Amino acid sequence: MKTQRTLLMILLCLFLTVMPVCAQTPENTADSAETLTSAVSALNETGGTIRITKDIILGTDSSIGGFEPDSNITLDLGGNTLYIQNSWSLKNITITGQRTLIMLENNADLHLDHTTLAATAENSTAIKITGDSRLSAEASKIEAIGTNTFGIIAVSTADLSFNSTLVSTIGNSSTSIQTKGIVDAYFSEITAEGTGATAIKAGEVLLNTSAVSPEASNAVIADTTAAPTNTGYHYTELNTLGGLPDSMMFEITDKKTGDIRYTPSMPVCWDTDTADITKAGIYPLDYELCPDTFTPAGAASLLENQTQQLVVIDPKKPFIYYDAPVTENTGSYSLLLRFHQPIQSFGTPTLWVEKDDSSTWQTWPSEKITPAASNQYSLTGLEAGHSYVFQLEAKNGSINGDSNAIRITLDQDGNPTVTQSDMDHGSSEIKSVPTTAPKAYVETESVAPSVSNPSKNVRTGSRESLKSESTLYLQEMGNALKTVSNYLNGTTPVSDNVDTGINGALKNNIKGGLPAVAALSLTFLCAVTMLLVRKETTDVKDE
């Protein structure tokens, strides 16, 4: 009987302990702008889902607002709507629902960044716009699935701009975009699938490396070119090669007008499957748009045949490289050279030059070299149709040896061709100059570059041993309970190596529901009950 009673106590104890915890469902809800803002703030780092229980109005005052959490947060609207009445931004947000997800009112502006909107019922709409509002989206998705659905519908003139964004509908008689204003799409895709489906109905449609299906009859296809905004160099040190950027900024220019239409950041992949770099120098590296990048029709060709210069520097020696276009000045030409290391503590740097493969080295006249910026010098007096090899001499004491040598050849119009050279002013032997620059093998890293320009079983034993074991068990249980209590109250973080079995969302709900003290007290009761079981086991053996 004693054993049966004890077992019943254990089961009852466990039931009372687990019940209040299980009763707390890990769910966040919001029914107003205030509660929604608080919920988003609480999930900023962990992410999660917030269920919207009624229509919410955002931006009712004159302030500009938005939700931009560090981790992705999902807003489950159900059949409710977010009304936005002022300038607003959404980043790292996913919104799902079965009616109109977002309604822009009072000429409100909305910007989406890495945000997904998904309307998933018949007659639903992702974004509805009233008034002369403006919508812009970057790296986002706007989708509607069902019959008679809209991705975006504006009842008046609203201008829409998209950058690397997908707008789509799937369903009969669905429309991806409808507005009387302008649709300006760069690097984006606008599609509609289903009988009677329409991709775009707009006053004006300008497509730049974007795909539309079905085609829009009034779409204007922009003829553009792409060029990196940084026309200088990426540089790294010898024996620690790396630092090539994962993405680069580009200027997209309209060929017809010359206007810069976009300055996007696009992911690039480098061609580094070449020979090892064994010495300092300037190495041209080819790159292209990464193959797994979202690429609408024609976008991949935008970055064909692109090359960037990689400057590899020996930190123990000075380094010299060409830094700017050649300019003409009364029949002669000038250029800028950048010296990577401080050359000397005073005076004009000593710059050696060999002209037109004459095998004769001379110092460049001091009056033709003037400082232009930190470690940057302007050289004047160069002549068109001639070739120059420059090498810098270190004289400051802390950096020993001469720099690398570079060859700059000017054609008859003064346009430069820059290569590295194996020549050395300190040697009488003139080494052969490579006709092409050696290719490079670089271990690509994500480091930001520096850019120019830039449970135990109960054991049997003696009464004393069981007593000692019980005391130790109680102490351990007490320490564990104290740790969990501090964790729930947010006063002491639990080590990353300790699995408390309590996730972030559950922790928040325990703190906001029944008092954690009650759950801990019941757990402590279980610990005491286990001690009684051990004692009873010993008593039975003694009898």
C-alpha positions as CSV (number, residue, x, y, z in Angstrom):
1,M,0.0,0.0,0.0
2,K,2.8,2.4,0.9
3,T,4.3,1.8,-2.5
4,Q,1.0,2.4,-4.3
5,R,0.4,5.6,-2.4
6,T,3.8,6.8,-3.2
7,L,3.4,6.1,-6.9
8,L,0.1,8.0,-6.9
9,M,1.8,11.0,-5.3
10,I,4.5,11.0,-7.9
11,L,2.0,10.9,-10.8
12,L,-0.1,13.6,-9.2
13,C,3.0,15.7,-8.6
14,L,4.2,15.4,-12.2
15,F,0.7,16.2,-13.5
16,L,0.5,19.4,-11.4
17,T,4.0,20.4,-12.5
18,V,3.5,19.9,-16.2
19,M,0.0,21.2,-16.5
20,P,0.7,24.9,-15.9
21,V,3.6,24.9,-18.3
22,C,1.7,23.1,-21.1
23,A,-1.2,25.5,-20.6
24,Q,1.0,28.3,-21.8
25,T,0.9,28.1,-25.6
26,P,3.9,29.8,-27.3
27,E,1.8,32.3,-29.2
28,N,2.0,36.1,-29.5
29,T,-1.1,38.1,-30.4
30,A,-1.8,41.8,-31.2
31,D,-5.0,43.8,-31.5
32,S,-3.6,47.4,-31.7
33,A,-0.7,49.3,-33.0
34,E,0.8,49.4,-29.4
35,T,0.5,45.7,-28.8
36,L,1.9,44.9,-32.3
37,T,4.9,47.2,-31.7
38,S,5.6,45.5,-28.4
39,A,5.3,42.0,-29.8
40,V,7.7,42.9,-32.7
41,S,10.2,44.3,-30.2
42,A,10.0,41.2,-28.0
43,L,10.8,39.0,-31.0
44,N,13.4,41.2,-32.5
45,E,16.3,38.8,-32.0
46,T,14.6,35.4,-31.9
47,G,12.0,35.9,-34.6
48,G,8.6,34.2,-34.4
49,T,4.9,34.6,-35.3
50,I,2.4,37.2,-34.2
51,R,-1.3,36.5,-34.7
52,I,-3.3,39.6,-35.5
53,T,-6.8,39.4,-34.0
54,K,-8.4,42.5,-35.5
55,D,-7.7,45.3,-38.0
56,I,-4.8,47.6,-36.9
57,I,-4.1,51.2,-38.0
58,L,-0.4,52.2,-38.2
59,G,1.1,55.6,-38.6
60,T,-1.9,57.7,-37.4
61,D,0.4,60.5,-36.1
62,S,2.9,62.6,-38.1
63,S,5.9,60.4,-37.3
64,I,7.5,58.0,-39.8
65,G,7.6,54.4,-38.5
66,G,8.2,50.9,-39.5
67,F,9.1,47.4,-38.4
68,E,12.7,46.3,-39.1
69,P,13.6,43.4,-36.7
70,D,16.9,41.7,-36.8
71,S,15.2,38.3,-37.3
72,N,12.3,37.4,-39.5
73,I,8.9,37.9,-38.0
74,T,5.6,36.5,-39.4
75,L,2.4,38.5,-39.0
76,D,-0.6,36.1,-39.4
77,L,-3.5,38.4,-40.3
78,G,-6.1,35.8,-40.9
79,G,-9.0,37.9,-42.2
80,N,-7.7,41.2,-40.9
81,T,-5.9,44.2,-42.5
82,L,-3.1,46.5,-41.6
83,Y,-4.1,50.1,-42.5
84,I,-1.0,52.4,-43.0
85,Q,-1.7,56.1,-43.0
86,N,1.8,57.6,-43.0
87,S,5.3,56.8,-44.4
88,W,6.2,53.3,-43.2
89,S,8.8,50.6,-43.8
90,L,8.9,46.9,-43.4
91,K,12.1,44.8,-43.3
92,N,12.5,41.1,-42.5
93,I,8.7,40.8,-42.2
94,T,6.4,38.1,-43.6
95,I,2.7,38.8,-43.8
96,T,0.1,36.2,-44.6
97,G,-3.7,36.5,-44.7
98,Q,-6.9,35.8,-46.5
99,R,-8.3,39.3,-47.3
100,T,-6.5,42.6,-48.0
101,L,-3.1,42.4,-46.2
102,I,-2.1,46.1,-46.4
103,M,-4.2,49.2,-47.2
104,L,-2.3,52.4,-47.9
105,E,-4.3,55.5,-47.1
106,N,-3.9,59.3,-46.9
107,N,-1.1,59.3,-49.5
108,A,1.0,57.1,-47.3
109,D,4.3,55.8,-48.7
110,L,5.5,52.2,-48.0
111,H,8.9,50.7,-48.5
112,L,9.5,46.9,-48.4
113,D,12.9,45.4,-47.9
114,H,13.5,41.6,-47.7
115,T,9.8,41.3,-47.0
116,T,7.2,38.7,-48.2
117,L,3.4,39.4,-48.6
118,A,1.2,36.4,-49.3
119,A,-2.5,36.7,-49.8
120,T,-3.9,33.2,-50.0
121,A,-7.7,33.2,-50.7
122,E,-10.1,34.0,-53.5
123,N,-10.8,37.8,-53.9
124,S,-7.8,38.6,-51.7
125,T,-5.2,41.4,-52.3
126,A,-1.7,41.8,-51.0
127,I,-1.6,45.6,-51.2
128,K,-4.4,48.1,-52.0
129,I,-3.6,51.7,-52.5
130,T,-5.8,54.8,-52.2
131,G,-4.7,58.3,-53.0
132,D,-1.4,59.3,-54.6
133,S,0.7,57.0,-52.5
134,R,4.0,55.5,-53.5
135,L,5.2,51.9,-53.1
136,S,8.8,50.8,-53.4
137,A,10.1,47.2,-52.8
138,E,13.6,45.8,-52.7
139,A,14.5,42.1,-52.6
140,S,10.9,41.3,-51.7
141,K,8.0,39.0,-52.8
142,I,4.4,40.1,-53.2
143,E,2.1,37.2,-54.0
144,A,-1.6,36.4,-54.3
145,I,-3.1,33.0,-54.9
146,G,-6.7,32.4,-55.9
147,T,-9.4,33.5,-58.3
148,N,-9.9,37.3,-58.7
149,T,-6.9,38.1,-56.7
150,F,-4.6,41.2,-56.9
151,G,-0.9,41.5,-56.0
152,I,-1.1,45.3,-56.0
153,I,-4.1,47.4,-56.9
154,A,-4.2,51.2,-56.9
155,V,-7.6,52.9,-57.3
156,S,-5.9,56.1,-58.4
157,T,-2.5,57.3,-59.6
158,A,0.3,55.5,-57.6
159,D,3.9,55.2,-58.7
160,L,5.5,51.8,-58.0
161,S,9.2,50.9,-58.1
162,F,10.8,47.5,-57.8
163,N,14.3,46.4,-57.3
164,S,15.1,42.7,-57.3
165,T,11.5,41.9,-56.4
166,L,8.9,39.3,-57.5
167,V,5.2,40.3,-57.9
168,S,3.0,37.4,-58.9
169,T,-0.5,36.0,-58.9
170,I,-1.8,32.5,-59.5
171,G,-5.5,32.2,-60.3
172,N,-8.1,32.8,-63.0
173,S,-8.8,36.5,-63.6
174,S,-6.0,37.5,-61.3
175,T,-3.9,40.7,-61.8
176,S,-0.4,41.2,-60.4
177,I,-0.2,45.0,-60.7
178,Q,-2.9,47.6,-61.5
179,T,-2.3,51.4,-61.3
180,K,-2.8,54.5,-63.3
181,G,0.7,55.6,-62.4
182,I,4.2,54.5,-63.4
183,V,5.7,51.0,-62.8
184,D,9.5,51.1,-62.8
185,A,11.0,47.6,-62.5
186,Y,14.7,46.9,-62.2
187,F,16.0,43.4,-62.0
188,S,12.5,42.2,-61.1
189,E,9.9,39.7,-62.3
190,I,6.1,40.3,-62.7
191,T,4.0,37.3,-63.6
192,A,0.4,36.2,-63.6
193,E,-0.8,32.6,-64.2
194,G,-4.3,31.5,-65.0
195,T,-7.1,32.0,-67.5
196,G,-7.6,35.7,-68.1
197,A,-4.7,36.6,-65.8
198,T,-2.9,40.0,-66.3
199,A,0.6,40.9,-65.3
200,I,0.5,44.7,-65.5
201,K,-2.1,47.4,-66.2
202,A,-0.4,50.7,-65.7
203,G,-0.1,54.2,-67.2
204,E,3.6,53.7,-68.0
205,V,5.7,50.6,-67.7
206,L,9.5,50.9,-67.7
207,L,11.4,47.6,-67.6
208,N,15.1,47.3,-66.9
209,T,16.5,43.8,-67.1
210,S,13.1,42.6,-65.8
211,A,10.7,39.9,-67.0
212,V,6.9,40.3,-67.4
213,S,4.6,37.5,-68.3
214,P,2.1,37.9,-69.9
215,E,3.8,40.7,-71.7
216,A,2.6,44.3,-71.2
217,S,1.8,46.0,-74.5
218,N,3.0,49.5,-73.4
219,A,6.2,48.3,-71.7
220,V,9.3,50.2,-72.6
221,I,12.5,48.2,-72.4
222,A,15.4,50.3,-71.1
223,D,18.8,49.8,-72.8
224,T,21.3,50.2,-70.1
225,T,24.9,49.5,-69.1
226,A,26.4,48.5,-65.8
227,A,29.6,49.7,-64.3
228,P,31.0,49.3,-60.8
229,T,30.9,52.5,-58.7
230,N,34.3,51.6,-57.4
231,T,36.8,52.0,-60.3
232,G,39.8,51.7,-58.1
233,Y,41.3,48.6,-56.5
234,H,40.6,45.9,-53.9
235,Y,43.8,45.2,-52.1
236,T,45.1,42.6,-49.7
237,E,48.4,41.5,-48.2
238,L,50.7,38.8,-49.5
239,N,50.3,35.4,-47.7
240,T,47.0,36.5,-46.3
241,L,45.0,36.6,-49.5
242,G,41.3,37.2,-49.2
243,G,38.8,39.9,-48.6
244,L,37.2,39.8,-52.0
245,P,33.7,41.3,-51.6
246,D,30.6,39.1,-51.9
247,S,28.8,42.0,-53.5
248,M,29.6,45.3,-55.3
249,M,27.8,48.5,-56.0
250,F,27.0,49.3,-59.6
251,E,25.7,52.2,-61.6
252,I,23.0,51.3,-64.1
253,T,23.1,54.0,-66.8
254,D,20.5,54.5,-69.5
255,K,22.4,54.4,-72.8
256,K,20.0,56.9,-74.5
257,T,19.9,59.6,-71.9
258,G,23.1,58.9,-70.0
259,D,21.1,59.1,-66.8
260,I,22.0,56.9,-63.9
261,R,18.8,55.0,-63.1
262,Y,19.9,52.7,-60.3
263,T,22.8,52.1,-58.0
264,P,22.2,48.6,-56.8
265,S,24.3,46.2,-54.8
266,M,24.6,42.9,-56.6
267,P,26.3,39.6,-55.5
268,V,29.4,38.7,-57.5
269,C,31.5,35.6,-57.9
270,W,35.2,35.8,-58.7
271,D,37.3,33.7,-61.1
272,T,40.1,32.7,-58.7
273,D,40.8,29.2,-60.2
274,T,44.2,30.2,-61.5
275,A,47.9,30.2,-60.6
276,D,49.2,31.1,-57.1
277,I,50.3,34.6,-56.3
278,T,53.8,34.5,-55.1
279,K,54.8,38.1,-55.0
280,A,53.3,41.6,-54.7
281,G,51.6,43.0,-57.8
282,I,48.5,44.0,-59.6
283,Y,46.3,41.2,-60.8
284,P,43.2,41.5,-62.9
285,L,40.4,39.2,-61.7
286,D,37.3,38.4,-63.8
287,Y,33.9,38.3,-62.0
288,E,30.3,37.7,-62.9
289,L,26.8,37.8,-61.4
290,C,26.6,34.7,-59.1
291,P,24.9,31.8,-60.8
292,D,22.3,31.3,-58.0
293,T,21.2,35.0,-58.1
294,F,17.7,35.8,-59.1
295,T,18.1,36.7,-62.7
296,P,15.2,37.9,-64.9
297,A,15.6,37.9,-68.6
298,G,18.7,39.7,-69.8
299,A,20.0,40.4,-66.3
300,A,22.9,37.9,-66.5
301,S,24.4,39.6,-69.5
302,L,24.5,42.9,-67.6
303,L,27.7,41.7,-65.9
304,E,29.5,39.9,-68.6
305,N,33.2,40.5,-69.2
306,Q,33.7,42.5,-66.0
307,T,37.2,42.8,-64.5
308,Q,38.5,44.3,-61.2
309,Q,42.0,44.9,-60.1
310,L,43.4,43.0,-57.1
311,V,46.4,44.7,-55.5
312,V,48.6,42.3,-53.5
313,I,50.9,44.0,-51.1
314,D,54.0,42.9,-49.4
315,P,53.6,44.6,-46.0
316,K,57.4,44.7,-45.5
317,K,58.0,46.8,-48.6
318,P,56.5,49.9,-50.2
319,F,54.0,49.5,-52.9
320,I,53.1,51.6,-55.9
321,Y,50.1,51.5,-58.2
322,Y,48.2,53.6,-60.7
323,D,45.2,55.3,-59.1
324,A,43.4,57.6,-61.6
325,P,42.8,58.4,-65.2
326,V,45.5,60.1,-67.2
327,T,44.7,63.8,-67.9
328,E,46.1,66.0,-70.7
329,N,47.7,69.3,-69.9
330,T,49.2,71.4,-72.8
331,G,50.5,68.6,-74.8
332,S,51.7,66.4,-72.0
333,Y,50.0,64.1,-69.6
334,S,49.7,63.6,-65.9
335,L,48.6,60.7,-63.7
336,L,48.1,59.8,-60.1
337,L,50.2,57.1,-58.3
338,R,49.3,55.8,-54.9
339,F,52.0,54.6,-52.5
340,H,50.6,52.0,-50.0
341,Q,53.2,52.6,-47.3
342,P,54.7,55.9,-46.0
343,I,57.8,56.3,-48.0
344,Q,59.9,58.7,-46.0
345,S,59.6,61.0,-43.1
346,F,60.4,64.2,-45.2
347,G,60.9,65.5,-48.7
348,T,59.8,64.2,-52.0
349,P,59.8,60.4,-52.6
350,T,62.5,59.0,-54.8
351,L,60.8,57.5,-57.9
352,W,62.9,55.7,-60.5
353,V,61.8,55.5,-64.1
354,E,62.9,53.6,-67.2
355,K,61.5,54.9,-70.5
356,D,60.8,53.0,-73.7
357,D,62.9,49.9,-72.7
358,S,66.1,52.0,-72.8
359,S,67.7,49.9,-70.0
360,T,68.6,53.2,-68.4
361,W,67.1,54.2,-65.0
362,Q,66.7,57.8,-63.9
363,T,65.0,59.5,-61.0
364,W,61.8,61.3,-61.9
365,P,62.4,65.1,-61.5
366,S,61.1,66.3,-58.2
367,E,59.4,69.3,-59.8
368,K,57.2,66.8,-61.7
369,I,56.0,65.0,-58.7
370,T,53.7,66.7,-56.2
371,P,51.6,65.3,-53.3
372,A,47.9,65.1,-54.1
373,A,46.5,63.3,-51.0
374,S,47.7,61.0,-48.3
375,N,50.3,58.7,-49.9
376,Q,49.1,59.9,-53.3
377,Y,51.2,61.8,-55.8
378,S,50.6,63.5,-59.1
379,L,53.2,62.9,-61.9
380,T,53.3,65.4,-64.8
381,G,55.3,65.5,-68.0
382,L,54.4,62.2,-69.5
383,E,54.2,61.9,-73.3
384,A,51.7,60.1,-75.5
385,G,53.1,57.1,-77.4
386,H,55.7,56.2,-74.8
387,S,56.1,53.5,-72.1
388,Y,57.3,54.1,-68.6
389,V,58.3,51.7,-65.8
390,F,58.1,53.2,-62.3
391,Q,59.7,51.9,-59.1
392,L,59.7,53.5,-55.7
393,E,62.7,53.6,-53.4
394,A,62.1,53.2,-49.6
395,K,63.9,55.7,-47.5
396,N,62.1,56.0,-44.2
397,G,64.1,53.4,-42.3
398,S,61.1,51.3,-41.1
399,I,60.4,49.9,-44.6
400,N,63.3,48.4,-46.4
401,G,63.8,47.7,-50.1
402,D,62.3,48.9,-53.3
403,S,58.7,48.7,-54.3
404,N,57.2,46.6,-57.1
405,A,57.6,48.0,-60.6
406,I,54.7,49.0,-62.8
407,R,54.6,49.7,-66.5
408,I,52.4,52.5,-67.8
409,T,52.1,52.7,-71.6
410,L,50.3,55.7,-73.2
411,D,48.9,55.3,-76.7
412,Q,48.8,58.2,-79.1
413,D,45.7,59.6,-77.5
414,G,47.1,59.3,-74.0
415,N,45.1,56.3,-72.9
416,P,47.0,54.2,-70.4
417,T,47.6,50.5,-70.3
418,V,48.9,49.4,-66.9
419,T,50.8,46.1,-66.2
420,Q,53.2,45.0,-63.6
421,S,56.9,44.6,-64.5
422,D,59.8,42.4,-63.3
423,M,62.3,45.1,-64.0
424,D,64.4,46.4,-61.1
425,H,66.4,49.7,-61.1
426,G,69.0,48.2,-58.8
427,S,70.0,45.5,-61.3
428,S,71.9,45.8,-64.5
429,E,70.0,42.8,-65.9
430,I,66.7,43.7,-67.5
431,K,64.2,41.0,-67.0
432,S,61.5,40.2,-69.6
433,V,58.3,42.0,-69.1
434,P,55.2,39.7,-69.2
435,T,52.8,40.4,-72.0
436,T,49.8,39.5,-69.8
437,A,49.4,39.9,-66.1
438,P,49.6,36.6,-64.2
439,K,46.3,35.3,-63.0
440,A,45.6,34.8,-59.3
441,Y,44.3,32.2,-57.0
442,V,42.5,33.8,-54.0
443,E,40.8,32.1,-51.1
444,T,37.5,33.9,-51.0
445,E,36.5,35.0,-47.5
446,S,33.5,37.1,-46.2
447,V,35.9,39.6,-44.5
448,A,35.0,43.1,-45.5
449,P,37.8,44.4,-47.7
450,S,39.6,47.7,-47.6
451,V,38.6,49.4,-50.8
452,S,40.4,52.2,-52.5
453,N,38.3,55.4,-53.1
454,P,36.8,54.8,-51.7
455,S,18.9,10.6,-15.7
456,K,20.1,8.0,-12.8
457,N,18.3,4.9,-11.2
458,V,17.7,4.7,-7.5
459,R,20.3,2.4,-5.9
460,T,20.0,0.2,-2.8
461,G,22.5,0.3,0.0
462,S,22.9,1.2,3.7
463,R,20.7,3.8,5.4
464,E,23.8,6.1,5.7
465,S,24.8,5.8,2.1
466,L,21.2,6.5,1.0
467,K,21.0,9.5,3.3
468,S,24.2,10.9,1.9
469,E,23.0,10.3,-1.6
470,S,19.7,12.0,-0.9
471,T,21.4,15.0,0.6
472,L,23.6,15.4,-2.5
473,Y,20.6,14.9,-4.8
474,L,18.6,17.6,-2.9
475,Q,21.5,20.0,-3.2
476,E,21.8,19.4,-7.0
477,M,18.1,19.8,-7.5
478,G,18.2,23.0,-5.5
479,N,21.0,24.4,-7.7
480,A,19.2,23.4,-10.9
481,L,16.0,25.1,-9.7
482,K,17.9,28.2,-8.8
483,T,19.4,28.3,-12.3
484,V,16.1,27.8,-14.0
485,S,14.5,30.4,-11.8
486,N,17.1,33.0,-12.6
487,Y,16.7,32.2,-16.3
488,L,12.9,32.6,-16.3
489,N,13.2,35.9,-14.4
490,G,15.8,37.1,-16.9
491,T,18.4,37.9,-14.2
492,T,21.1,35.4,-15.1
493,P,21.6,34.0,-18.5
494,V,22.0,30.2,-18.8
495,S,25.2,29.0,-20.4
496,D,24.9,28.1,-24.0
497,N,26.2,24.6,-23.0
498,V,23.3,24.0,-20.6
499,D,20.0,22.8,-22.1
500,T,17.2,24.0,-19.9
501,G,14.5,22.6,-22.2
502,I,12.9,26.0,-22.3
503,N,12.9,27.9,-25.5
504,G,12.7,31.6,-25.9
505,A,9.0,31.8,-26.9
506,L,8.0,29.4,-24.1
507,K,10.0,31.4,-21.6
508,N,8.2,34.6,-22.5
509,N,4.8,33.0,-22.1
510,I,5.7,31.4,-18.8
511,K,6.7,34.8,-17.5
512,G,3.5,36.4,-18.9
513,G,1.1,33.6,-17.7
514,L,1.0,31.7,-14.4
515,P,3.8,32.7,-12.0
516,A,7.0,30.8,-12.5
517,V,7.3,30.4,-8.8
518,A,4.3,28.0,-8.7
519,A,5.8,25.8,-11.3
520,L,9.1,25.7,-9.5
521,S,7.5,25.0,-6.2
522,L,5.7,22.0,-7.7
523,T,8.9,20.8,-9.2
524,F,10.6,21.1,-5.8
525,L,7.7,19.0,-4.4
526,C,8.6,16.3,-6.9
527,A,12.1,16.3,-5.7
528,V,11.1,15.8,-2.1
529,T,8.7,13.0,-3.2
530,M,11.6,11.2,-4.9
531,L,13.5,11.4,-1.6
532,L,10.5,9.8,0.2
533,V,10.6,7.0,-2.4
534,R,14.3,6.4,-1.7
535,K,13.6,6.4,2.1
536,E,10.7,4.0,1.7
537,T,12.8,1.7,-0.4
538,T,15.4,1.6,2.4
539,D,12.8,1.1,5.1
540,V,11.4,-1.9,3.2
541,K,14.8,-3.4,2.9
542,D,15.5,-2.9,6.6
543,E,12.2,-4.6,7.5
